[in-house]
Amino acid sequence: MSESNEKELLKSYEQYLAYFLDNNINGINSFVKFPITYIADGECKLLDTFPVTPNEMMENKQWDTTVVTETYVHGSNSTKGHVISSGTRIRKDKTAIEKYTAFYAFTKTHDGWKMYAISDVILD
């Protein structure tokens, strides 16, 4: 695993996350190679839009932000990389909504690292 690829990939993921936390769907989309594969419970979906939007989470879960995040590059080379991230989603009053872990697959393009597959698990 190239340290240079790993650093670039992690930087791309961190910028994607910043856009997500800022509810910036255009920013999120700038890090996605569409169609994106969403690995849901028991099925894969090929989507032309990002599978989750911050607005939906704010409305449906009263989500405010995510804390206690842990993120690492699980593997990368010059064309492909995997990022694993976990955290706790909280409301404005700081009460926990849920803990999650997520897997992101990225590909290296002429425009930088782009996400092309995602899968998340809400932990019990």
Buried (B, 14 or more C-beta within 10 A) or exposed (E): EEEEBBEBBBEBBBBBBEBBEEEBBEBBBBBBBEEBBBBEEEEEEEEEEBBBBBEEBBEEEBBBEBEEEEBEBEEBEEEBBBBBBBBBBBBEEEEEBEBBBBBBBBEBEEEBBBBBBBBBEEEE
